[in-house]
Amino acid sequence: MEDYFDLPVQYNNEELLFRVRLITYTYGYKFYICVDKQELIFENDDEGDIRVVAPCHIPGFSINRSLVETIIKVLESHRPE
């Protein structure tokens, strides 16, 4: 199943809005989010923490690690308990 939603993220005193594509599977889900024009996959690792995967390598592309960590915190804050 596929769904879309907007994810507001507070970063460097600015509110950023990311369009998220949520893909659900039988036993899990993945968030696809474009960060700096690169689609990144946010998914659960074996311990249940969120990790980030880049689906392909783009030469010269560097990820804003701080922004990605902030996005992870926002996603984690919306998890059901």
SULPEDA-V878661 format. One line per field, one symbol per residue. psi: psi as a letter, one per 30 degrees, with the letter a starting at -180 (. if undefined). burial: 1 if it has 16 or more other ideal C-beta (glycine too) atoms within 10 Angstrom, else 0. A space follows every 10 residues. Layout:
psi->???
burial->???
This chain:
psi->kklklkjkkj khgkjkjkkk jkkklegalk kjkkkhgkkk kklkaffglk lkkkflkjkf kkkjeeeeee eeeeeefgkk .
burial->0000001010 0000000101 0100000000 1110100001 0100000001 0100000000 0000001101 1100100000 0
